[in-house]
């Protein structure tokens, strides 16, 4: 029966689900006992035998209608009100019906059932008056009782609605919190994967440079060939480790932080980056005018490092052998300026981001924009120039 207790009327609370069969039996038994007491009271007042038989019959029918009240609250309450107009034996069940409807239906429906109870009490008072009580006072008592039942039920209904609303808000807040956590995990994985992609691209470009040197200089001294091969082997191992980290991050659906994350480089690591490029045969000139690189915020320092790394990678890929000039200038409270220039060289095209066939510098532009800065790249007079301006708070 529990599955059938709810009423699918829009805008209304569902009918109450009684805790269990034993509780329902207890409630019906209590109402049956009140009904028996009422019948006994009528018998003690020397009610006629015919009316006593009617009271017993009405009491039995009223108790039998209580399961109907649980399944169809409004029709059940109206039927009990009609029985209350015939006999006082139905008053306990009719009272429960009015209260039940008032607790789980909107005010208009509850008021209608309450009005039906008033009419039933008025009819009963006319043909079966209470001894020693004027009819007008009987009518007043019926009206007050029905109004109290409707009011009490509506207050209970409002409380149920408030509790349901708070539970729904808690559920939505929990779901929203879960969504924010999932988005934060996805954003962090994306950020780490982007960082590792930049490192991996730089590493592979170095490997290509060393491998090209071995290929095009077969007459080089054996020690140089061995040194270049050792660099290629070490770089390949590093690239595999970094690629493994990217895959681990992208597969880390739980976001529990078990994946190993390398410390992200900053502005103070630029000399090492430039030295790696020089070891690969690039002619890089670094003009660092920043008085205190350690004073630069970590996020801005990582962005500056990526700008220089991308500039060196592009120069190595699209203008091999050409000199690269890197200029850094800035101070706290102003801006950090990064300027990277290199000739395009004979027979070499501009970087893909300039010609529209790649996304390296496009992604770097977005990274700089998110850091609050601006990135420009252009080709003028056979020279490719990459410049960035990043904020440097005081």
PLY file of the C-alpha trace (Angstrom):
ply
format ascii 1.0
element vertex 394
property float x
property float y
property float z
element edge 393
property int vertex1
property int vertex2
end_header
0.00 0.00 0.00
2.90 2.38 0.66
3.57 2.85 -3.05
0.01 3.99 -3.55
-0.14 6.57 -0.82
1.18 9.49 -2.83
-1.14 11.67 -4.84
0.26 13.15 -8.03
-1.58 16.45 -7.90
0.69 19.27 -9.15
1.63 21.85 -6.53
0.73 19.63 -3.57
2.83 17.70 -1.16
2.62 13.93 -1.57
0.38 12.06 0.84
2.04 10.85 4.00
3.72 7.48 3.90
2.92 5.73 7.13
5.97 4.10 8.74
4.67 0.54 8.55
1.84 -1.92 8.84
2.10 -2.10 12.65
1.86 1.66 13.02
-1.09 1.87 10.63
-2.83 -0.88 12.55
-2.16 0.99 15.79
-3.62 4.24 14.44
-6.70 2.50 13.08
-7.06 0.64 16.38
-6.90 3.91 18.35
-9.56 5.49 16.14
-11.64 2.34 16.49
-11.37 2.61 20.29
-12.50 6.26 20.19
-15.37 5.23 17.95
-16.39 2.50 20.43
-16.26 5.01 23.30
-18.49 7.36 21.32
-20.98 4.57 20.65
-20.94 3.60 24.32
-21.65 7.23 25.24
-24.65 7.25 22.93
-25.87 3.99 24.43
-25.49 5.38 27.97
-27.63 8.36 27.04
-30.58 5.97 26.39
-30.36 6.26 22.61
-33.02 4.28 20.77
-32.08 0.79 19.66
-32.49 1.66 15.99
-30.11 4.61 16.34
-27.66 2.46 18.27
-27.61 -0.06 15.42
-27.04 2.84 13.01
-24.15 4.13 15.13
-22.48 0.72 15.17
-22.85 0.35 11.42
-21.53 3.88 10.78
-18.60 3.31 13.14
-17.60 0.11 11.36
-17.84 1.76 7.95
-15.84 4.79 9.16
-13.00 2.59 10.42
-13.09 0.62 7.18
-12.70 3.88 5.21
-9.41 4.81 6.94
-7.27 2.83 4.41
-9.16 4.64 1.67
-8.24 7.91 3.35
-4.56 7.00 3.04
-4.89 6.18 -0.65
-7.31 8.94 -1.71
-7.22 11.62 1.04
-9.82 14.09 -0.24
-12.55 11.61 -1.29
-11.95 9.61 1.89
-12.27 12.72 4.11
-15.47 13.83 2.33
-16.98 10.35 2.75
-16.15 10.40 6.47
-17.71 13.88 6.78
-20.88 12.54 5.18
-20.96 9.68 7.71
-20.44 12.20 10.54
-23.65 13.93 9.43
-25.49 10.62 10.02
-23.93 9.50 13.31
-21.56 10.77 16.00
-19.73 7.44 15.69
-17.95 8.79 12.58
-16.66 11.96 14.30
-13.24 10.49 15.37
-12.47 9.20 11.88
-13.82 12.38 10.23
-11.61 14.49 12.51
-8.55 12.52 11.45
-9.60 12.88 7.81
-9.83 16.67 8.01
-6.47 16.92 9.78
-4.84 14.55 7.31
-6.03 16.52 4.29
-5.02 19.83 5.90
-1.48 18.51 6.48
-0.87 17.30 2.93
-3.03 19.43 0.63
-3.11 23.14 -0.21
-5.31 25.49 1.78
-8.20 25.65 -0.72
-8.64 21.88 -0.64
-8.25 21.74 3.15
-10.76 24.56 3.63
-13.27 22.74 1.42
-12.94 19.57 3.51
-13.23 21.66 6.69
-16.40 23.31 5.35
-17.80 19.85 4.61
-17.10 18.95 8.24
-18.96 22.06 9.42
-21.96 21.15 7.26
-21.88 17.58 8.58
-21.80 18.83 12.19
-24.65 21.24 11.51
-26.78 18.47 10.02
-26.00 16.12 12.90
-26.84 18.82 15.46
-30.23 19.35 13.82
-31.56 15.81 13.98
-29.47 14.47 16.88
-29.01 17.43 19.23
-26.74 17.23 22.23
-28.68 17.39 25.44
-28.19 20.57 27.46
-26.29 22.36 24.67
-28.06 24.94 22.50
-27.76 24.36 18.77
-26.01 27.69 18.17
-23.27 26.80 20.62
-22.96 23.37 19.08
-22.50 25.02 15.71
-19.86 27.38 17.12
-17.94 24.46 18.61
-18.04 22.61 15.29
-16.76 25.67 13.37
-13.95 26.30 15.89
-12.93 22.65 15.87
-12.81 22.44 12.06
-10.93 25.75 11.81
-8.39 24.52 14.37
-7.91 21.28 12.45
-7.37 23.11 9.15
-5.01 25.65 10.75
-2.97 23.03 12.57
-2.73 20.93 9.43
-1.59 23.90 7.31
1.11 24.80 9.83
2.34 21.22 9.74
2.22 21.28 5.95
4.31 24.48 5.86
6.85 22.83 8.16
7.03 19.79 5.89
7.49 22.05 2.86
10.28 23.97 4.62
12.09 20.76 5.55
11.72 19.43 2.01
13.04 22.72 0.62
16.05 22.68 2.94
16.79 19.08 2.02
16.58 19.93 -1.68
18.85 22.93 -1.21
21.34 20.76 0.66
21.22 18.18 -2.12
21.76 20.83 -4.78
24.57 22.41 -2.78
26.26 19.03 -2.46
25.83 18.38 -6.18
27.15 21.86 -7.00
30.13 21.30 -4.72
30.82 18.01 -6.45
30.60 19.71 -9.84
32.99 22.46 -8.77
35.46 19.90 -7.44
35.26 17.94 -10.70
35.78 21.11 -12.75
38.73 22.10 -10.57
40.26 18.66 -11.04
39.76 18.83 -14.80
41.23 22.35 -14.96
44.24 21.28 -12.92
44.83 18.23 -15.10
44.56 20.41 -18.19
47.00 22.93 -16.76
49.53 20.24 -15.87
49.14 18.58 -19.27
49.70 21.96 -20.98
52.84 22.56 -18.94
54.18 19.10 -19.73
53.31 19.56 -23.40
55.46 22.67 -23.55
58.34 20.90 -21.82
57.98 17.87 -24.08
57.93 19.97 -27.25
61.08 21.77 -26.13
62.78 18.49 -25.30
61.91 16.89 -28.64
63.15 19.91 -30.57
66.51 19.57 -28.77
66.61 15.88 -29.67
65.89 16.70 -33.30
68.75 19.20 -33.33
71.27 16.72 -31.88
70.05 13.94 -34.17
70.40 16.27 -37.15
73.96 17.05 -36.16
74.82 13.35 -36.08
73.13 12.79 -39.45
74.69 15.69 -41.32
78.14 15.50 -39.73
79.17 11.88 -40.07
82.79 13.04 -40.29
82.68 14.62 -36.82
85.18 13.36 -34.23
84.03 10.19 -32.47
83.90 11.92 -29.10
81.47 14.55 -30.44
79.30 11.89 -32.04
79.29 9.91 -28.79
78.45 13.03 -26.79
75.58 13.91 -29.15
74.29 10.33 -29.02
74.43 10.41 -25.22
72.44 13.64 -25.17
69.86 12.10 -27.53
69.60 9.00 -25.34
69.24 11.01 -22.10
66.77 13.39 -23.73
64.69 10.49 -25.03
64.46 9.03 -21.53
63.43 12.40 -20.13
60.85 12.83 -22.89
59.40 9.38 -22.15
59.19 10.18 -18.43
57.46 13.47 -19.15
55.07 11.83 -21.61
54.26 9.21 -18.97
53.45 12.00 -16.52
51.10 13.63 -19.05
49.26 10.35 -19.60
49.06 9.73 -15.85
47.60 13.19 -15.25
45.01 12.78 -18.00
44.00 9.36 -16.66
43.80 10.53 -13.04
40.01 10.72 -12.79
40.03 10.67 -8.99
42.18 13.76 -8.76
43.77 12.43 -5.58
47.09 14.04 -6.30
49.01 10.75 -6.50
50.53 11.68 -9.83
54.04 13.07 -9.50
54.27 16.70 -10.53
57.61 18.24 -11.38
58.45 21.62 -9.88
57.48 24.25 -12.43
60.38 26.42 -13.66
60.40 30.17 -13.27
62.35 33.20 -14.37
65.42 32.14 -12.37
65.68 28.99 -14.52
66.12 30.87 -17.80
69.96 30.68 -17.78
69.74 26.88 -17.68
67.21 26.92 -20.54
69.48 29.15 -22.61
72.47 26.93 -21.85
70.57 23.86 -23.11
69.85 25.65 -26.37
73.49 26.68 -26.70
74.59 23.10 -26.12
72.31 22.12 -29.00
74.21 24.50 -31.26
71.92 27.53 -31.11
73.48 30.98 -30.87
71.48 32.55 -28.08
72.28 35.92 -26.57
70.55 36.60 -23.25
70.28 40.18 -22.03
68.76 39.93 -18.55
68.09 43.36 -17.07
65.79 42.16 -14.29
67.34 43.18 -10.95
65.74 40.44 -8.82
64.13 37.52 -10.72
63.15 35.86 -7.41
60.83 38.79 -6.63
58.60 37.91 -9.59
55.40 36.05 -8.56
55.53 32.34 -9.27
52.70 32.26 -11.83
54.15 35.20 -13.77
57.62 33.64 -13.64
56.30 30.37 -15.09
54.55 32.25 -17.88
57.72 34.21 -18.68
59.70 30.97 -18.78
57.19 29.45 -21.22
57.37 32.51 -23.46
61.15 32.26 -23.76
60.97 28.48 -24.16
58.44 28.79 -27.00
60.54 31.49 -28.65
63.69 29.32 -28.57
61.77 26.29 -29.78
60.32 28.22 -32.74
63.74 29.64 -33.61
65.29 26.17 -33.52
62.50 24.67 -35.69
62.00 27.44 -38.24
65.35 29.27 -38.30
68.04 26.73 -37.38
71.51 28.16 -37.10
70.33 31.75 -36.90
71.23 33.89 -33.85
68.54 34.49 -31.26
68.44 37.55 -29.04
66.49 37.41 -25.77
65.96 40.61 -23.76
64.33 40.72 -20.31
63.54 43.97 -18.55
61.22 45.03 -15.75
60.85 45.76 -12.08
58.23 45.39 -9.32
55.30 47.79 -9.62
55.74 48.01 -13.38
55.76 45.31 -16.06
58.04 42.50 -17.17
59.02 42.91 -20.81
60.22 39.95 -22.87
61.60 40.46 -26.37
62.86 37.57 -28.54
64.18 38.15 -32.06
65.77 35.97 -34.70
66.25 36.22 -38.48
64.07 33.91 -40.51
67.01 32.66 -42.54
67.14 31.76 -46.23
64.46 29.37 -47.39
62.70 29.18 -44.02
59.12 30.19 -43.43
57.62 32.03 -40.51
56.38 30.05 -37.48
53.05 28.26 -38.00
51.16 30.64 -35.70
52.03 33.47 -38.10
51.01 31.59 -41.23
47.88 30.18 -39.56
48.82 26.49 -39.74
49.69 25.88 -36.09
48.58 26.52 -32.54
51.83 26.86 -30.54
51.86 30.63 -30.29
48.07 30.77 -30.20
48.07 28.71 -27.00
50.91 30.87 -25.63
48.88 33.99 -26.35
46.00 32.61 -24.29
48.38 31.71 -21.45
49.77 35.25 -21.36
46.28 36.74 -21.51
45.16 34.66 -18.53
48.21 35.97 -16.65
46.98 39.52 -17.27
49.53 40.32 -19.99
49.74 40.66 -23.74
51.71 38.74 -26.38
52.64 40.00 -29.85
54.37 38.13 -32.66
55.14 39.45 -36.10
57.56 39.27 -39.00
59.25 42.54 -40.04
62.20 42.94 -42.37
62.98 39.22 -42.52
63.06 39.01 -38.72
60.66 37.21 -36.45
59.89 39.03 -33.20
58.09 37.66 -30.18
57.32 40.12 -27.39
55.34 39.81 -24.19
54.32 42.21 -21.45
53.37 40.70 -18.10
52.16 42.53 -14.97
54.57 42.68 -12.04
52.77 43.77 -8.85
54.76 45.79 -6.35
0 1
1 2
2 3
3 4
4 5
5 6
6 7
7 8
8 9
9 10
10 11
11 12
12 13
13 14
14 15
15 16
16 17
17 18
18 19
19 20
20 21
21 22
22 23
23 24
24 25
25 26
26 27
27 28
28 29
29 30
30 31
31 32
32 33
33 34
34 35
35 36
36 37
37 38
38 39
39 40
40 41
41 42
42 43
43 44
44 45
45 46
46 47
47 48
48 49
49 50
50 51
51 52
52 53
53 54
54 55
55 56
56 57
57 58
58 59
59 60
60 61
61 62
62 63
63 64
64 65
65 66
66 67
67 68
68 69
69 70
70 71
71 72
72 73
73 74
74 75
75 76
76 77
77 78
78 79
79 80
80 81
81 82
82 83
83 84
84 85
85 86
86 87
87 88
88 89
89 90
90 91
91 92
92 93
93 94
94 95
95 96
96 97
97 98
98 99
99 100
100 101
101 102
102 103
103 104
104 105
105 106
106 107
107 108
108 109
109 110
110 111
111 112
112 113
113 114
114 115
115 116
116 117
117 118
118 119
119 120
120 121
121 122
122 123
123 124
124 125
125 126
126 127
127 128
128 129
129 130
130 131
131 132
132 133
133 134
134 135
135 136
136 137
137 138
138 139
139 140
140 141
141 142
142 143
143 144
144 145
145 146
146 147
147 148
148 149
149 150
150 151
151 152
152 153
153 154
154 155
155 156
156 157
157 158
158 159
159 160
160 161
161 162
162 163
163 164
164 165
165 166
166 167
167 168
168 169
169 170
170 171
171 172
172 173
173 174
174 175
175 176
176 177
177 178
178 179
179 180
180 181
181 182
182 183
183 184
184 185
185 186
186 187
187 188
188 189
189 190
190 191
191 192
192 193
193 194
194 195
195 196
196 197
197 198
198 199
199 200
200 201
201 202
202 203
203 204
204 205
205 206
206 207
207 208
208 209
209 210
210 211
211 212
212 213
213 214
214 215
215 216
216 217
217 218
218 219
219 220
220 221
221 222
222 223
223 224
224 225
225 226
226 227
227 228
228 229
229 230
230 231
231 232
232 233
233 234
234 235
235 236
236 237
237 238
238 239
239 240
240 241
241 242
242 243
243 244
244 245
245 246
246 247
247 248
248 249
249 250
250 251
251 252
252 253
253 254
254 255
255 256
256 257
257 258
258 259
259 260
260 261
261 262
262 263
263 264
264 265
265 266
266 267
267 268
268 269
269 270
270 271
271 272
272 273
273 274
274 275
275 276
276 277
277 278
278 279
279 280
280 281
281 282
282 283
283 284
284 285
285 286
286 287
287 288
288 289
289 290
290 291
291 292
292 293
293 294
294 295
295 296
296 297
297 298
298 299
299 300
300 301
301 302
302 303
303 304
304 305
305 306
306 307
307 308
308 309
309 310
310 311
311 312
312 313
313 314
314 315
315 316
316 317
317 318
318 319
319 320
320 321
321 322
322 323
323 324
324 325
325 326
326 327
327 328
328 329
329 330
330 331
331 332
332 333
333 334
334 335
335 336
336 337
337 338
338 339
339 340
340 341
341 342
342 343
343 344
344 345
345 346
346 347
347 348
348 349
349 350
350 351
351 352
352 353
353 354
354 355
355 356
356 357
357 358
358 359
359 360
360 361
361 362
362 363
363 364
364 365
365 366
366 367
367 368
368 369
369 370
370 371
371 372
372 373
373 374
374 375
375 376
376 377
377 378
378 379
379 380
380 381
381 382
382 383
383 384
384 385
385 386
386 387
387 388
388 389
389 390
390 391
391 392
392 393
